[in-house]
Amino acid sequence: MVTIACDTLPKAGFLEPKCAFGISMLYIVRPNTFIGEGVDFGGSTFPVNIPVIGGHSGQTIIPDKIATLAVRIQEVLKTKTGAGADTLTTAYAEARFALAMAHAMNGKKNNVLEKNLGLPKVNAYGQELLKKDISELKKNIRKGEEFVKNYVTEKEVH
């Protein structure tokens, strides 16, 4: 989706390249939920934030720190077998994303990532996943570029 946005929005005059973003909230919600379910915080709630790097396809979603979490997320996606994400998780992720955008539009600071910080330090497991998944990410990007090239016209953008 990021590739499609980055190739389509400039044609309509709407994209500042440094402001492109991916809608990956769903892939942030899942690991946060899995960690929240697996950790006893003594009966109280505790905000969990697991950084996730990578793309949209299952094997390219790489939680920053925990190998078992990566496997669990990929298992969830395999059970979907292309059927899409479960409705409640998707709705929650979309609501969080919409609220973040509304806050940003109203000038709230530290609401969204304001600049590319590069990749975080990744443990050995994450580095191994990255090595394997960069080629998959490149395929995903090419697929998005081909979609725009073959199916999006200037007329459709305006």
Backbone bond lengths (Angstrom), bond angles and torsions (degrees), N, CA, C in turn:
res aa  C-N    CA-C-N  psi(-1)  N-CA   C-N-CA  omega(-1)  CA-C   N-CA-C  phi
1 M - - - 1.449 - - 1.523 111.46 -
2 V 1.327 117.10 -37.42 1.463 119.22 179.71 1.517 109.60 -62.24
3 T 1.333 116.93 -42.36 1.461 120.78 179.22 1.518 110.57 -60.78
4 I 1.319 117.18 -45.34 1.463 120.63 -179.77 1.521 109.82 -62.42
5 A 1.331 117.57 -44.36 1.469 120.61 178.38 1.521 110.93 -62.08
6 C 1.328 117.04 -44.45 1.471 120.59 -177.28 1.521 112.26 -68.07
7 D 1.319 117.75 -25.57 1.461 120.54 178.36 1.524 112.44 -90.98
8 T 1.324 118.22 -25.25 1.460 121.83 -175.03 1.523 113.03 -94.71
9 L 1.315 118.25 -46.56 1.464 121.23 -174.44 1.528 114.47 -60.69
10 P 1.339 120.82 -35.89 1.469 118.72 177.82 1.527 112.52 -61.94
11 K 1.324 116.64 -31.22 1.467 120.62 179.03 1.524 110.92 -63.94
12 A 1.324 115.96 -27.20 1.464 120.79 179.10 1.524 111.52 -96.91
13 G 1.330 116.55 0.68 1.459 120.84 179.26 1.513 114.40 75.99
14 F 1.333 117.66 24.20 1.461 120.76 -174.42 1.513 116.05 -111.61
15 L 1.317 119.46 1.15 1.460 118.09 -172.14 1.505 112.44 -115.01
16 E 1.302 115.36 125.41 1.455 122.63 166.83 1.528 103.68 -96.02
17 P 1.349 118.27 114.21 1.472 120.03 -171.92 1.524 114.99 -50.85
18 K 1.307 118.70 -35.77 1.466 119.96 -179.01 1.522 112.12 -75.58
19 C 1.319 117.23 -6.10 1.462 120.53 -177.68 1.525 112.71 -106.46
20 A 1.313 117.81 7.55 1.464 119.83 178.29 1.520 108.76 -67.93
21 F 1.303 116.22 142.94 1.453 119.85 -179.57 1.512 109.31 -142.69
22 G 1.293 114.94 156.95 1.453 120.36 176.15 1.511 109.86 -104.26
23 I 1.304 115.07 146.34 1.455 118.92 177.29 1.521 106.58 -91.02
24 S 1.315 114.46 85.11 1.462 120.26 -175.91 1.522 111.57 -114.11
25 M 1.322 116.43 17.07 1.460 119.94 -177.05 1.528 111.25 -56.16
26 L 1.332 117.45 -36.06 1.459 120.63 179.79 1.522 110.85 -58.84
27 Y 1.328 116.79 -37.42 1.458 121.19 -177.25 1.519 111.80 -81.43
28 I 1.310 116.89 -7.10 1.457 122.11 172.46 1.530 109.18 -94.89
29 V 1.336 116.39 -38.76 1.464 121.41 179.90 1.529 110.80 -61.72
30 R 1.330 117.54 -44.31 1.468 119.90 -176.57 1.523 113.01 -59.98
31 P 1.342 119.56 -53.97 1.472 116.96 -179.16 1.520 112.86 -63.71
32 N 1.335 117.10 -35.49 1.463 119.08 177.27 1.524 110.27 -61.34
33 T 1.329 116.62 -40.70 1.462 121.25 178.76 1.519 110.89 -65.78
34 F 1.336 116.99 -46.00 1.464 120.25 -178.67 1.522 111.16 -61.48
35 I 1.317 117.40 -41.50 1.464 120.56 178.41 1.527 109.56 -67.55
36 G 1.337 116.56 -43.94 1.459 120.30 178.71 1.513 112.60 -59.14
37 E 1.348 116.53 -36.51 1.462 120.43 178.65 1.526 111.73 -72.82
38 G 1.329 116.90 -30.01 1.454 120.71 -173.31 1.510 115.31 -94.09
39 V 1.325 117.82 -6.52 1.460 121.01 -177.05 1.522 109.05 -117.64
40 D 1.322 116.47 129.47 1.459 120.99 178.16 1.527 108.54 -87.99
41 F 1.315 115.75 113.98 1.462 120.96 178.92 1.526 111.01 -97.80
42 G 1.317 116.84 26.00 1.457 121.63 176.84 1.514 113.29 68.35
43 G 1.318 116.48 34.05 1.454 120.51 177.63 1.512 114.63 85.10
44 S 1.324 117.98 -10.30 1.461 119.21 178.75 1.523 109.67 -102.38
45 T 1.298 114.74 159.58 1.460 118.88 177.01 1.515 108.63 -85.93
46 F 1.275 115.64 149.42 1.460 121.74 -178.99 1.518 106.92 -142.00
47 P 1.323 117.75 128.42 1.466 118.10 -178.67 1.529 110.95 -66.06
48 V 1.305 115.66 126.41 1.457 121.85 -179.83 1.523 107.68 -109.75
49 N 1.316 116.70 131.93 1.459 120.47 177.52 1.520 109.15 -135.79
50 I 1.322 115.95 106.01 1.458 122.32 178.47 1.524 107.78 -103.67
51 P 1.334 118.38 112.12 1.465 119.23 176.84 1.530 110.54 -63.61
52 V 1.320 116.20 140.44 1.458 122.24 179.03 1.516 107.59 -128.05
53 I 1.326 116.23 132.95 1.457 120.15 175.65 1.519 108.05 -119.22
54 G 1.318 116.79 159.53 1.452 119.82 176.22 1.503 111.88 121.69
55 G 1.317 114.77 -155.25 1.449 120.67 -172.30 1.506 112.90 -115.54
56 H 1.329 114.93 -152.64 1.454 121.87 -173.73 1.522 111.95 -96.76
57 S 1.317 117.95 -31.47 1.458 119.44 -177.18 1.526 109.94 -76.78
58 G 1.325 116.14 150.75 1.457 122.89 -170.81 1.507 116.60 -46.09
59 Q 1.326 117.40 -51.77 1.462 117.71 -173.64 1.512 112.94 -74.27
60 T 1.335 119.23 -12.92 1.464 120.30 -178.87 1.517 113.22 -93.84
61 I 1.321 117.78 -0.54 1.461 121.34 177.48 1.524 107.16 -86.65
62 I 1.322 116.48 111.35 1.461 120.60 -173.17 1.525 110.41 -119.95
63 P 1.342 118.42 103.47 1.461 119.26 172.51 1.521 109.04 -61.18
64 D 1.296 115.37 143.14 1.461 121.72 -171.48 1.519 113.75 -63.08
65 K 1.310 119.92 -33.76 1.450 118.96 -167.72 1.527 117.13 -124.32
66 I 1.312 120.07 -25.77 1.456 118.87 -163.78 1.528 111.98 -121.53
67 A 1.323 115.96 115.92 1.463 121.86 -176.96 1.526 111.83 -60.58
68 T 1.315 117.88 -45.29 1.460 120.20 -177.90 1.521 111.27 -64.79
69 L 1.310 116.53 -30.17 1.455 120.30 177.93 1.524 110.12 -66.56
70 A 1.320 117.39 -41.40 1.464 121.12 177.76 1.521 110.12 -59.97
71 V 1.321 116.34 -45.13 1.460 120.58 179.93 1.523 109.89 -62.66
72 R 1.327 117.42 -44.13 1.472 121.58 -178.99 1.524 111.11 -61.39
73 I 1.318 117.44 -44.67 1.466 120.76 179.69 1.521 109.96 -63.69
74 Q 1.326 116.44 -43.87 1.459 119.81 179.74 1.528 110.98 -65.03
75 E 1.333 118.07 -35.02 1.462 121.26 175.65 1.521 110.87 -62.96
76 V 1.328 116.85 -42.89 1.465 120.71 178.45 1.518 109.76 -59.16
77 L 1.322 116.66 -45.11 1.458 119.77 -179.39 1.521 111.86 -66.44
78 K 1.330 117.92 -36.05 1.465 120.54 177.76 1.519 110.64 -63.95
79 T 1.327 117.79 -38.38 1.464 120.06 -179.64 1.520 111.45 -67.11
80 K 1.321 116.06 -22.37 1.460 119.65 178.02 1.523 110.73 -73.91
81 T 1.324 118.00 -25.56 1.464 125.24 -178.19 1.520 112.63 37.94
82 G 1.323 114.85 51.79 1.454 119.43 176.40 1.512 114.06 79.25
83 A 1.323 118.18 0.99 1.461 121.03 -177.16 1.521 112.19 -78.93
84 G 1.315 117.89 -6.72 1.456 120.87 -179.17 1.513 111.45 95.53
85 A 1.297 114.94 171.23 1.458 121.09 -176.48 1.522 110.23 -77.83
86 D 1.327 115.34 157.07 1.454 118.41 177.56 1.529 109.53 -65.82
87 T 1.299 115.89 145.75 1.456 122.72 -170.31 1.518 113.72 -60.95
88 L 1.318 118.49 -45.90 1.458 120.76 -176.22 1.524 111.51 -65.29
89 T 1.324 117.22 -44.85 1.465 120.26 179.35 1.520 110.55 -62.85
90 T 1.323 116.01 -43.36 1.462 120.24 179.77 1.525 110.55 -63.90
91 A 1.320 117.39 -44.36 1.468 120.62 179.81 1.527 110.81 -61.52
92 Y 1.327 116.98 -42.56 1.462 120.75 179.05 1.525 110.53 -63.25
93 A 1.320 116.33 -45.53 1.467 120.34 179.95 1.524 110.68 -62.75
94 E 1.325 117.46 -42.51 1.463 120.54 179.02 1.525 111.14 -65.22
95 A 1.325 117.08 -37.82 1.468 119.98 177.78 1.525 110.59 -64.59
96 R 1.335 117.32 -43.54 1.476 120.19 177.37 1.519 110.82 -61.31
97 F 1.324 116.51 -42.11 1.460 120.56 179.41 1.530 110.17 -64.06
98 A 1.336 117.49 -46.67 1.466 121.04 -179.43 1.527 111.08 -61.58
99 L 1.324 117.27 -41.55 1.464 120.17 177.43 1.525 111.35 -63.87
100 A 1.324 117.01 -40.80 1.466 120.14 177.90 1.527 110.36 -61.59
101 M 1.327 116.96 -42.08 1.466 120.36 179.15 1.531 110.60 -66.59
102 A 1.330 117.61 -41.55 1.468 120.61 178.77 1.525 110.75 -62.99
103 H 1.326 116.84 -42.83 1.469 120.26 177.38 1.523 110.62 -61.53
104 A 1.325 116.58 -43.27 1.470 120.48 -179.97 1.527 110.64 -63.16
105 M 1.326 116.80 -41.00 1.470 120.73 179.72 1.524 111.21 -65.16
106 N 1.329 116.90 -26.63 1.462 121.18 178.64 1.523 112.47 -92.60
107 G 1.327 116.74 10.44 1.454 121.07 173.35 1.507 116.65 87.29
108 K 1.328 118.18 8.40 1.464 119.56 179.39 1.528 109.21 -65.94
109 K 1.307 116.14 130.52 1.464 121.90 -179.87 1.527 110.51 -85.93
110 N 1.312 115.46 160.65 1.466 122.91 178.25 1.521 112.51 54.29
111 N 1.310 116.46 34.93 1.445 122.58 -177.60 1.522 111.91 -99.36
112 V 1.298 115.53 -36.56 1.460 122.04 178.61 1.519 107.83 -132.15
113 L 1.295 115.95 164.52 1.455 120.02 177.44 1.518 108.43 -67.67
114 E 1.312 117.20 121.69 1.455 121.11 -175.12 1.517 113.24 -93.36
115 K 1.316 117.36 -16.31 1.457 119.52 176.26 1.520 108.81 -153.09
116 N 1.309 115.51 159.62 1.452 121.39 179.28 1.523 108.59 -74.13
117 L 1.295 116.12 116.71 1.460 121.46 -178.71 1.524 112.31 -94.19
118 G 1.321 116.83 2.91 1.455 119.83 -176.79 1.513 110.67 75.93
119 L 1.299 116.04 -173.74 1.460 120.17 179.56 1.519 110.59 -79.23
120 P 1.322 116.91 141.64 1.464 119.07 174.52 1.525 109.02 -72.52
121 K 1.325 116.37 169.69 1.464 119.12 172.68 1.523 107.05 -62.87
122 V 1.305 115.54 131.63 1.455 120.86 -176.90 1.524 108.08 -119.05
123 N 1.322 116.10 135.93 1.466 119.69 179.37 1.528 110.22 -68.28
124 A 1.320 117.01 175.49 1.469 121.87 -175.97 1.525 111.68 -58.77
125 Y 1.326 116.82 -39.88 1.466 120.24 178.86 1.527 110.35 -62.58
126 G 1.326 116.65 -46.70 1.459 120.75 178.52 1.517 112.14 -62.62
127 Q 1.328 117.47 -37.96 1.467 120.99 178.11 1.523 110.70 -63.40
128 E 1.318 116.24 -40.11 1.465 120.08 178.39 1.527 110.40 -64.76
129 L 1.336 116.83 -43.05 1.465 120.10 176.94 1.523 111.02 -61.53
130 L 1.332 116.50 -42.95 1.464 119.91 179.39 1.521 111.52 -59.42
131 K 1.322 117.13 -44.76 1.469 120.26 179.39 1.521 110.74 -56.70
132 K 1.325 116.43 -43.67 1.465 121.20 -178.94 1.526 111.59 -71.39
133 D 1.316 116.62 -34.98 1.458 120.14 -167.95 1.521 115.37 -92.84
134 I 1.310 118.13 -12.78 1.463 119.29 179.80 1.520 110.35 -60.48
135 S 1.328 118.04 -40.25 1.468 119.34 178.66 1.527 110.36 -64.94
136 E 1.325 117.59 -36.53 1.469 120.95 177.18 1.527 110.81 -66.26
137 L 1.328 116.98 -41.12 1.462 120.41 176.28 1.523 110.87 -60.96
138 K 1.330 116.64 -42.32 1.469 120.37 178.53 1.525 110.88 -61.59
139 K 1.337 117.44 -39.89 1.469 121.16 176.59 1.526 110.16 -62.44
140 N 1.333 116.74 -43.87 1.463 120.62 179.12 1.523 111.08 -60.77
141 I 1.328 116.51 -41.61 1.468 121.13 179.28 1.522 109.95 -64.29
142 R 1.334 116.74 -46.56 1.473 119.76 178.77 1.523 110.85 -60.31
143 K 1.318 117.21 -39.25 1.468 121.57 178.92 1.534 110.34 -60.98
144 G 1.334 116.82 -43.63 1.466 120.55 177.10 1.513 111.98 -64.15
145 E 1.334 116.65 -42.56 1.468 120.57 178.97 1.524 111.05 -63.43
146 E 1.323 116.88 -41.61 1.470 120.83 178.07 1.527 110.84 -64.38
147 F 1.324 117.10 -39.28 1.461 120.32 178.03 1.522 110.41 -58.99
148 V 1.324 116.17 -48.80 1.466 120.27 -179.96 1.520 110.01 -61.97
149 K 1.305 117.03 -45.73 1.466 122.01 -178.67 1.527 111.31 -59.86
150 N 1.327 117.30 -41.61 1.462 121.50 -174.11 1.523 115.18 -90.26
151 Y 1.328 117.81 -23.75 1.463 118.87 -170.64 1.521 116.17 -125.75
152 V 1.305 119.03 -12.15 1.460 120.35 -177.58 1.516 108.91 -110.21
153 T 1.330 115.81 121.50 1.460 120.22 178.96 1.518 109.71 -107.41
154 E 1.326 115.66 162.31 1.470 120.65 177.26 1.526 110.20 -56.04
155 K 1.332 116.79 -41.06 1.465 121.44 -177.89 1.537 111.01 -61.18
156 E 1.336 117.20 -40.48 1.463 120.96 -179.66 1.516 112.30 -67.60
157 V 1.320 116.43 -29.65 1.459 120.98 -177.22 1.516 110.85 -73.24
158 H 1.314 117.54 -36.01 1.472 120.55 -176.48 1.459 109.83 -90.64
